């Protein structure tokens, strides 16, 4: 019996090691689960609230309401473009919805702005009525972003992340190509005024140097505010590409944190490379939301888009204890 049982136990152990995610509790990032779904394309934004989550895709016309088992509850059309193929809008005309956040009990959805006209739409979705509450072109604001950040006339904006606290909105430019990863800060009062009157708000800028993989710079791709309002958490992904329009080989992603309060506010960022079983997980994290915070430990929900039409759903623990 002992000779028979030992090989069986050894085989079970090997299988568990191969198929389980990284469970090492001493690491800053611990990958708890990874799920690839095909029925929702190109996940680019996620918000967890009231025991479910909301999802957008950069080439999708819909906002997706999901349960915690990754099942689709319902989808809501947020783009008038209906020229989909296999649920995806072709790249040349897609609205490129890249940023999503819970904003005063509504969902605010932003196009990246990386292409004139087709990618500058903002959508406000009422969660109680479950319908669109408003739409607006952000082109004038995105032009102001380029100006205050000191971009030259040939540059284009690429807003990939959005977060908000009690007083401010933070819109984040993905600077993996130009080298400028920028957080644009606007007061909520100024934002609401801009939404209703088109008056350009006062914009503060915060520049950050983010880490690299194989000499390719990472760029902001998602963000959220910690429940205690002390920190801005973000994702930053890395691609082997030389421009903002064309996709490249996915090299990996980071999860990071920026202090918003205290002496170190806006003075630094700390980033951690996402790994699975001690190897870089080659996925392009696009968004981040917090399920729960307990002191310096965050239970995170992240989504990824690897440019093949599928979406990845990740549960990750971020441990900041020293």
KOLLODREN-583380 format. One line per 8 residues: number of its first residue (from 1); their letters; for each residue x, y, z of C-alpha. Coordinates in Angstrom, 1 decimal, m for minus. Each point is the difference from the previous one (the first is absolute). Layout:
BEGIN
NUM> a> X Y Z; ... .
REM end
This chain:
BEGIN
1> xxxxxxxx> 0.0 0.0 0.0; 2.8 2.4 0.9; 1.8 m0.5 m3.3; m3.3 0.5 m2.0; m1.1 3.1 2.0; 3.3 1.9 m0.3; 0.1 0.3 m3.8; m3.7 1.0 0.0 .
9> xxxxxxxx> 0.6 2.7 2.6; 3.1 1.2 m1.9; m2.0 0.2 m3.3; m2.8 2.0 1.8; 2.6 2.4 1.4; 1.5 0.6 m3.5; m3.4 0.6 m1.5; m0.9 2.5 2.7 .
17> xxxxxxxx> 3.3 1.8 m0.5; m0.6 0.3 m3.7; m3.6 1.2 0.0; m0.1 2.1 3.2; 0.8 3.7 0.0; 2.8 1.5 2.0; m1.0 m0.2 3.7; 3.2 1.3 1.6 .
25> xxxxxxxx> m1.2 2.4 2.8; 3.3 1.7 0.5; 0.0 1.7 m3.4; m1.5 3.4 m0.7; m2.2 m1.4 m2.8; m1.7 m3.3 0.4; m2.0 m1.3 m3.0; m3.0 m1.8 1.5 .
33> xxxxxxxx> m1.9 m0.9 m3.2; 0.0 0.5 m3.8; m3.0 m0.5 m2.2; m0.1 0.6 m3.8; m3.4 0.7 m1.4; m1.0 0.2 m3.7; m3.5 1.3 0.1; 1.2 3.6 0.9 .
41> xxxxxxxx> 2.6 1.5 m2.3; 3.1 2.0 0.8; m0.6 1.0 3.7; 1.3 3.5 0.7; m1.8 1.2 3.1; m1.5 m1.5 3.1; m1.9 1.3 3.1; m0.9 m2.3 2.9 .
49> xxxxxxxx> m3.1 1.2 2.0; m2.8 m1.6 1.9; 1.3 m3.6 m0.4; 0.2 0.1 m3.8; 2.1 1.8 m2.5; m0.4 2.1 m3.2; 2.2 m0.5 m3.0; 0.8 1.9 m3.2 .
57> xxxxxxxx> 2.1 m1.1 m3.0; 2.0 2.3 m2.3; m1.6 m1.4 m3.1; m3.4 m0.8 1.5; m3.3 2.0 m0.4; m1.3 m1.1 3.4; 0.4 0.4 3.7; m0.2 m3.5 1.6 .
65> xxxxxxxx> m1.5 m0.8 3.4; 1.6 m3.1 1.5; m0.4 m2.1 3.1; 2.9 m1.1 2.2; 0.2 m3.4 m1.9; 0.7 1.9 m3.2; m3.4 m0.7 m1.4; m1.6 2.7 m2.2 .
73> xxxxxxxx> m3.1 1.5 1.7; m0.9 2.5 m2.7; 1.6 2.2 m2.6; m0.9 3.6 m0.8; 0.8 1.8 m3.3; 2.2 3.1 0.6; 1.2 0.6 m3.5; m2.2 0.6 m3.1 .
81> xxxxxxxx> 2.6 m1.9 m2.2; m1.6 m3.3 m1.0; 2.6 m1.2 m2.5; 1.2 m2.9 2.1; 1.6 m3.2 m1.0; 0.1 m2.8 2.6; m1.1 2.7 2.5; 2.9 2.3 m0.9 .
89> xxxxxxxx> 0.1 3.3 m1.8; 2.8 0.4 m2.6; 3.0 1.9 1.3; m0.3 3.0 m2.4; m3.5 1.0 1.3; m0.1 m1.4 3.5; m0.9 2.5 2.8; 3.0 m1.3 2.0 .
97> xxxxxxxx> m1.7 0.1 3.4; 3.1 m0.4 2.3; m0.9 1.5 3.4; m2.8 m0.6 2.4; m0.8 1.1 3.6; m2.8 0.3 2.5; m0.8 3.7 0.1; m2.7 1.2 2.5 .
105> xxxxxxxx> m2.0 m3.2 m0.3; 0.3 0.0 m3.8; 2.5 m1.5 m2.4; 2.2 2.3 m2.0; 1.5 m1.5 m3.1; 2.7 1.7 m2.1; 1.3 m0.5 m3.5; 3.8 0.2 m0.2 .
113> xxxxxxxx> 0.2 3.0 m2.3; 2.8 m1.7 m2.0; m1.8 0.7 m3.2; m2.0 3.1 m1.0; m3.8 m0.2 0.0; m0.5 m3.7 0.5; 1.8 m0.4 3.3; m0.9 3.1 2.1 .
121> xxxxxxxx> m3.4 m0.9 1.4; m0.9 m0.1 3.7; m3.1 m1.9 1.1; m1.8 0.4 3.3; m2.0 m3.0 1.0; m2.6 0.1 2.7; 0.2 m3.1 2.2; m3.4 0.4 1.6 .
129> xxxxxxxx> m1.9 0.4 m3.3; 2.5 m2.1 m1.9; 0.1 2.3 m3.0; 2.2 2.6 m1.5; m0.3 3.4 1.8; 2.1 2.0 m2.4; 2.7 0.1 m2.6; 2.6 2.6 m0.9 .
137> xxxxxxxx> 3.0 0.5 m2.2; 3.2 0.6 2.0; 2.1 1.3 m2.8; 0.4 3.5 1.4; 1.1 m1.4 3.3; 2.4 m2.5 m1.5; 1.5 2.9 m2.0; 0.5 1.8 3.2 .
145> xxxxxxxx> 1.7 m3.0 1.5; 2.6 0.0 m2.8; 0.6 3.7 0.6; 0.5 m0.1 3.8; 2.2 m3.1 m0.3; 2.3 1.6 m2.5; m0.6 m2.4 m2.9; 0.9 1.2 m3.4 .
153> xxxxxxxx> m2.5 0.5 m2.8; 0.6 m3.5 m1.5; m0.9 m1.8 3.2; m3.3 m1.6 0.8; m1.6 m0.6 3.3; m0.6 m3.6 1.2; m2.2 0.0 3.1; 0.0 m3.6 1.3 .
161> xxxxxxxx> m0.9 0.4 3.7; m2.5 1.8 2.1; m0.5 0.3 3.8; m1.8 2.4 2.3; m0.2 0.7 3.7; m2.2 2.4 1.9; 1.4 3.1 m1.5; 1.9 m0.8 m3.2 .
169> xxxxxxxx> 0.1 m1.9 m3.3; 3.2 m1.5 m1.1; 0.4 m0.8 m3.8; 3.2 m1.8 m0.9; 1.9 0.2 m3.2; 1.8 m3.2 m1.2; 3.6 1.1 m0.7; 1.7 m3.2 m1.0 .
177> xxxxxxxx> 0.9 1.5 m3.4; 0.6 3.7 0.7; 1.6 m0.6 3.4; m2.5 2.2 1.9; m2.3 m1.9 2.3; m2.3 2.8 1.3; m2.8 0.3 2.5; m2.3 2.9 m0.8 .
185> xxxxxxxx> m1.8 1.2 3.1; m3.3 2.0 m0.1; m2.4 1.0 2.8; m3.4 m1.6 m0.2; m1.6 3.5 0.0; 2.1 1.0 m3.0; m0.9 m3.3 m1.8; m3.7 0.4 0.6 .
193> xxxxxxxx> 0.2 3.6 m1.3; 1.9 m1.2 m3.1; m2.6 m2.7 m0.6; m2.9 2.5 m0.1; 1.7 3.1 m1.4; 3.1 m1.0 m1.9; 2.1 2.3 2.2; 3.5 m1.4 0.0 .
201> xxxxxxxx> 1.0 m1.0 3.6; 3.2 0.7 1.9; 2.3 m3.0 m0.5; 2.8 m1.1 2.2; 2.6 m2.4 m1.3; 2.1 m2.7 1.7; 2.7 m1.8 m1.9; 1.4 m3.4 0.9 .
209> xxxxxxxx> 2.9 m2.2 m1.1; m1.3 m3.5 m0.2; 2.0 m3.3 m0.3; 1.1 m1.8 m3.2; 0.1 m3.5 m1.3; 2.7 m0.8 m2.6; 0.6 3.7 m0.5; m3.7 0.6 m0.8 .
217> xxxxxxxx> m1.7 2.6 2.3; m3.2 m0.9 1.8; m3.0 2.4 m0.3; m3.0 0.7 2.1; m2.9 m2.2 m0.9; m2.4 0.0 2.9; m0.6 1.6 3.4; m2.2 0.2 3.1 .
225> xxxxxxxx> 0.0 1.8 3.4; 0.6 m1.9 3.2; m3.1 m0.2 2.3; 1.8 2.1 2.6; 0.6 2.7 m2.7; 3.8 0.0 0.8; 1.3 m1.6 m3.2; m0.3 m0.2 m3.7 .
233> xxxxxxxx> 0.4 m3.6 m1.2; 0.9 m0.7 m3.6; 0.8 m2.5 m2.7; 2.8 0.5 m2.5; 0.6 m2.3 m2.9; 2.8 m0.6 m2.4; m0.1 m0.7 m3.8; 2.7 m0.4 m2.6 .
241> xxxxxxxx> m1.3 2.8 m2.2; 1.3 3.4 m1.3; m3.3 1.9 m0.3; m3.3 0.5 1.8; m2.2 m1.4 m2.8; 1.5 m3.4 m0.8; 0.1 m2.9 2.5; 3.2 m1.9 0.8 .
249> xxxxxxxx> 1.1 m3.1 1.8; m1.3 0.2 3.6; 3.0 m0.1 2.4; m1.7 0.3 3.4; m1.7 2.3 2.5; 0.6 1.8 3.2; m2.3 1.0 2.9; 1.0 3.1 1.8 .
257> xxxxxxxx> m1.0 2.6 2.6; 0.3 3.7 0.3; m0.5 1.8 3.4; m2.6 2.8 m0.1; 0.3 1.3 3.5; 2.8 0.9 2.4; 3.6 1.2 m0.6; 0.5 m2.5 m2.8 .
265> xxxxxxxx> m3.1 0.9 m1.9; 0.7 m0.1 m3.8; 3.7 m0.4 0.7; 0.5 m3.6 m0.9; m1.5 m3.2 m1.3; 0.7 m3.6 0.8; m0.6 m2.7 m2.6; 0.0 m3.8 0.2 .
273> xxxxxxxx> 0.3 m2.4 m2.9; m2.8 m2.5 m0.4; 1.4 m3.6 0.0; m1.4 m3.5 m0.1; 2.1 m2.8 1.5; 3.0 2.4 0.0; m0.2 0.8 m3.7; m1.3 3.2 m1.5 .
281> xxxxxxxx> m3.7 m0.3 m0.9; m0.1 1.2 m3.5; m3.4 1.7 0.1; m1.0 3.6 m0.6; m1.8 1.2 3.1; m2.4 2.7 m1.0; m1.9 0.9 3.2; m0.2 m0.4 3.7 .
289> xxxxxxxx> m2.7 0.1 2.7; 0.2 m0.7 3.7; m2.3 m2.7 1.5; 1.2 0.5 3.6; 2.7 1.8 1.9; 1.3 m1.2 3.4; 2.8 2.3 1.1; 2.8 m0.3 m2.4 .
297> xxxxxxxx> m1.5 m3.0 m1.8; m2.2 0.5 m3.0; m2.2 m2.6 m1.7; 0.0 1.0 m3.7; m2.0 m0.7 m3.0; 1.8 0.6 m3.3; m0.8 m0.5 m3.6; 2.3 m0.5 m3.1 .
305> xxxxxxxx> m0.2 0.3 m3.7; 2.6 m1.9 m2.0; m1.2 1.4 m3.4; m1.5 m3.4 m1.1; m3.6 0.7 0.9; 0.0 m1.8 3.3; m0.1 1.5 3.5; 1.9 m1.1 3.1 .
313> xxxxxxxx> m1.5 0.3 3.5; 2.6 0.0 2.8; m0.4 m0.1 3.8; 3.3 1.3 1.6; 1.1 0.9 3.5; 2.2 3.0 0.4; 1.9 m0.1 3.3; 1.8 3.2 1.0 .
321> xx> 1.1 m1.2 3.4; 3.7 0.5 0.6 .
REM end
